[in-house]
Structures are given as C-alpha cells and as structure tokens.
Amino acid sequence: MLLPIGDDDRDLYRPSYVTTALVAVNAAVFLLLQGASSENAFTYGWSAIPYELTTGLDLTGIHRILVDGRVVSIPHAPGPTPIWLTAFSAMFMHGGFGHLAGNLLYLWIFGDNVEHRFGHRVFLAFYLVSGLVATAAQVALAPESIVPTLGASGAISGVLGAYLVLFPRNRVHALFFVWVVSIPAVLAIGLWIGLQFLLGWSSLVMPETAAGGVAYAAHIGGFAAGAILASVLRIFIREERPGLFSTVAGRHGR
C-alpha cells in the first residue's frame, strides 16, 4: 500500500489558484448538487453515459442490464441539453466520500507543480482536455454501455502524466503501510500507472476480478493524454518560473 501524502514544493513561489479552485468545485458539486450521495436524480442525469455520448440520446427511466448472470437495474434521469455536456459535468462528480477524497488528495499534491510550470490558464485547459480524452477512452472501450461514469480521476490522471514528464526526479512523500517514505516521482507514479494497466487488463480478461466500477480505461487514457500534452507544451513553455527560495536568495545577494 503506497499512498502519496505530499511532494517537493520548494520551487513553488505563488498560490496555485486553479488547483485550489478545482478542489473546491469538486467538493462543492458533491456536497451541494449531489447531496453527498450518488443516489439522486442529478447524479443519474449528469453523469457521462457512453450510449448517450455516442448516440446523442438522453436516456430516462429504469434500464436493466445483465451483469455476471444477475439483472441489475440502472436508473436514468434527464440530463443537460445537449447531452454531450455530461462529458464535462461528470468530471466534477463523485460516487462517494472515499472517491472524492482520493481524487482530491492526488490533485492537491500533484496539480500545483504542473500549474506552476504551465501557468493558470494553460493548466485549466490542459486539465479539461485530459478529462475529455479520459472519457473518450472509456467510451471507446464500451460505446453502447448505459452504465454511468463519473469522477475527476481521468483529468487527474492527466496531471500525473504531466508530472511524470516534467518532474520525474521530484521527491514524493508516501505512506507505505505505517512508514513514511520519500521516493522519486518516476517510481511513485510509475507504480501507479503500472497498476492501472495490470488491473485494467485483468478486468477485461477476468471480469470477476474487476474492482467495482473503476474506469481503468479512463485512467490510462487521461494519463497518456497528460504525458503527451506535457511533452508538447514544455517545448513552447521553456522557462521554469523562479522558485520562492531562489527569488529571495537572489534579492539578498544583490
């Protein structure tokens, strides 16, 4: 069990407004619009559903599917018009407190460094594009599925991909069972994406091993999008912004 709890932020010299805002918006949507629950009409209507996104049709009512020999009822409520807006809204919704907390922890730890590197506006666009690519990957895996998908994990996977490209040697502090360890980002994030590939492959060839409803295709798609976008963006955004300590040291050295 390796759980990141922090990273090396010594080079950050200003607040990460977009990262902070994204954390706040995700929390507000879950608490205020979803009512701290995934069992309500807003969640049913505004989650991303592959079938809706590929056909443009807004499903409503109770739909039944066969899962592992059992009939499962999936409720649907009216969504936005046009229905493809759910590709955006689903990025800010979550299935429970654990889902929300895990995603926001990763966003808080890794998002500020990427935002500092790219700037506020570019980072926001990067985050949204990564999330859309993640949704597209999940839809491509099962375009006729009527099972809702939701969560910020696809976009945050993009942030992890960018972090790996931009800061592979940064130290990530993680909880390993009862010990706190400090390891390079390339190892911490490499282990995470490796696990996504392993579990994603396992859920395809052995569905009975799938961990309830985890969208591994979205994680992998978002991560790939983030890594590719970061590789391109760093060509055009070449200069690292000065860190707080280097700026203060420079002033005192004059």
C-alpha positions in Angstrom: 0.0 0.0 0.0 1.7 3.2 -1.2 -0.3 6.4 -0.6 1.2 9.7 -1.7 0.8 12.4 1.0 3.0 15.2 -0.3 5.8 16.2 -2.6 8.7 18.6 -3.0 7.1 22.1 -3.3 10.2 24.2 -2.7 10.1 25.7 -6.2 6.6 27.0 -5.9 6.5 30.7 -5.3 2.8 31.6 -5.7 -0.6 30.1 -4.9 -2.0 27.6 -7.3 -5.3 29.2 -7.8 -6.7 26.8 -10.4 -5.7 23.7 -8.5 -7.3 25.2 -5.3 -10.4 26.2 -7.3 -10.8 22.7 -8.8 -10.5 21.1 -5.4 -13.2 23.5 -4.1 -15.6 23.0 -7.1 -15.3 19.2 -6.9 -16.1 19.3 -3.2 -19.0 21.7 -3.7 -20.6 19.7 -6.5 -20.5 16.6 -4.4 -21.8 18.2 -1.3 -24.3 20.7 -2.7 -25.5 19.4 -6.1 -25.2 15.6 -5.4 -26.2 16.0 -1.8 -23.2 14.0 -0.7 -24.6 10.9 -2.4 -24.5 9.2 -5.8 -28.2 8.1 -5.5 -30.1 11.1 -6.8 -31.5 12.5 -10.0 -28.7 15.0 -10.5 -26.1 12.3 -10.5 -28.2 10.0 -12.7 -28.8 12.7 -15.2 -25.4 14.5 -15.4 -23.0 11.5 -15.3 -21.4 10.5 -18.6 -23.1 7.6 -20.2 -21.3 6.1 -23.3 -24.5 5.3 -25.1 -25.8 8.8 -24.7 -22.5 10.3 -25.9 -22.3 8.1 -29.0 -26.0 8.4 -30.0 -26.9 11.9 -28.7 -30.0 10.3 -27.0 -30.8 11.2 -23.4 -31.8 8.0 -21.5 -34.5 8.3 -18.8 -36.2 5.8 -16.6 -35.1 2.4 -15.3 -32.9 0.3 -17.6 -31.9 -3.2 -16.9 -28.7 -5.0 -17.9 -27.2 -8.4 -17.2 -24.1 -8.5 -15.0 -22.5 -11.8 -14.1 -25.8 -13.6 -14.6 -27.7 -11.1 -12.5 -30.2 -8.5 -13.7 -29.1 -5.0 -12.5 -31.4 -2.0 -12.6 -29.8 1.3 -13.6 -31.9 4.5 -13.1 -31.5 7.4 -15.5 -32.8 10.9 -15.1 -33.0 13.7 -17.7 -29.6 15.3 -18.4 -28.5 18.6 -20.0 -29.2 19.8 -23.5 -27.2 18.9 -25.5 -26.4 15.7 -23.7 -22.7 15.8 -24.6 -22.3 18.4 -21.8 -22.2 15.4 -19.4 -18.6 14.8 -20.7 -17.7 18.0 -18.7 -20.1 17.7 -15.8 -19.1 14.1 -15.0 -15.5 15.4 -14.4 -16.7 17.2 -11.2 -18.9 14.5 -9.7 -18.1 11.6 -7.5 -19.6 8.3 -6.2 -18.9 8.8 -2.5 -16.6 10.4 0.1 -13.8 7.9 -0.4 -13.9 8.5 -4.2 -13.9 12.3 -3.7 -11.1 12.3 -1.0 -8.8 10.1 -3.0 -9.1 12.2 -6.2 -8.7 15.5 -4.4 -5.6 14.2 -2.5 -3.9 13.4 -5.7 -5.0 16.7 -7.4 -3.8 18.7 -4.4 -0.4 17.0 -4.3 0.5 17.0 -8.0 -1.6 19.7 -9.5 0.2 22.7 -8.1 3.5 21.8 -9.6 2.1 21.3 -13.1 0.0 24.6 -12.8 3.2 26.4 -11.7 5.0 25.1 -14.7 2.3 25.9 -17.3 0.5 28.9 -15.8 -3.1 29.1 -14.6 -5.0 29.3 -17.9 -3.0 26.7 -19.8 -3.2 24.4 -16.8 -7.0 24.7 -16.7 -7.3 24.0 -20.4 -4.9 21.1 -20.0 -6.9 19.6 -17.1 -10.2 19.8 -19.1 -8.7 18.3 -22.3 -7.1 15.4 -20.3 -10.5 14.7 -18.7 -12.3 14.7 -22.1 -9.7 12.3 -23.5 -10.1 10.1 -20.5 -13.9 10.0 -21.0 -13.4 9.3 -24.8 -11.1 6.3 -23.9 -13.8 4.9 -21.6 -16.5 5.4 -24.2 -14.4 3.7 -26.9 -14.0 0.7 -24.7 -17.8 0.1 -24.4 -19.6 2.6 -26.7 -23.0 1.0 -26.1 -22.8 0.8 -22.3 -25.5 2.5 -20.3 -23.5 2.4 -17.1 -22.8 6.0 -15.8 -19.2 7.1 -15.4 -18.2 10.0 -13.2 -15.2 11.4 -11.3 -12.2 13.6 -11.7 -9.8 10.7 -11.9 -9.4 10.9 -15.7 -8.4 14.5 -15.6 -6.2 13.9 -12.5 -4.5 11.0 -14.3 -3.6 13.6 -17.0 -2.0 15.7 -14.2 0.0 12.6 -13.1 1.2 12.0 -16.7 2.4 15.6 -16.9 4.1 15.5 -13.6 6.0 12.4 -14.6 7.2 14.1 -17.8 8.0 17.4 -16.1 9.3 16.4 -12.7 10.5 12.8 -12.8 13.1 13.3 -10.1 10.9 15.3 -7.7 10.6 13.6 -4.3 7.2 12.2 -3.5 6.4 11.5 0.2 4.2 8.5 0.6 2.7 6.4 3.3 3.9 2.8 3.0 1.8 0.8 5.5 2.9 2.5 8.7 6.1 4.2 7.4 6.6 7.5 5.5 9.0 7.1 2.6 10.4 9.6 0.1 10.8 8.3 -3.4 11.3 9.8 -6.9 8.2 10.7 -8.8 9.1 8.4 -11.6 8.9 5.5 -9.2 5.7 6.6 -7.4 3.8 7.5 -10.5 5.3 4.6 -12.5 4.0 2.1 -9.9 0.5 3.8 -10.1 0.2 3.7 -13.9 1.6 0.2 -14.0 -1.1 -0.9 -11.6 -3.8 0.7 -13.7 -2.6 -1.3 -16.8 -2.4 -4.5 -14.7 -5.8 -4.1 -13.1 -7.4 -2.9 -16.4 -6.1 -5.9 -18.3 -7.2 -8.2 -15.5 -10.8 -6.7 -15.5 -11.0 -7.4 -19.3 -9.8 -11.0 -19.3 -11.2 -11.9 -15.9 -14.3 -9.8 -15.2 -14.8 -11.4 -11.8 -11.6 -9.7 -10.6 -12.7 -6.2 -11.5 -12.7 -3.7 -8.7 -16.3 -2.4 -8.6 -16.8 0.1 -11.3 -13.2 1.5 -11.6 -12.8 3.1 -15.0 -9.2 1.9 -15.8 -9.5 2.9 -19.5 -10.2 6.5 -18.4 -7.2 6.5 -16.1 -4.9 5.2 -18.8 -6.4 7.5 -21.5 -6.1 10.5 -19.2 -2.5 9.7 -18.2 -1.5 9.2 -21.8 -3.1 12.5 -22.8 -1.4 14.3 -20.0 2.0 12.9 -20.8 1.7 13.7 -24.5 0.4 17.2 -23.9 3.1 18.0 -21.3 5.8 16.8 -23.8 4.4 19.2 -26.4 3.7 22.1 -24.1 7.1 22.2 -22.5 8.6 22.9 -25.9 6.6 26.1 -26.1 6.8 27.0 -22.4 10.5 26.6 -22.0 11.4 28.7 -19.0 10.8 27.4 -15.5 9.4 30.2 -13.3 11.7 31.2 -10.5 11.0 29.5 -7.1 10.4 31.3 -3.9 13.7 30.4 -2.3 15.8 31.3 -5.4 14.0 34.6 -5.7 14.6 35.5 -2.0 18.2 34.4 -2.3 18.7 36.5 -5.4 17.3 39.6 -3.7 19.6 39.2 -0.6 22.6 38.5 -2.8 22.4 41.9 -4.5 
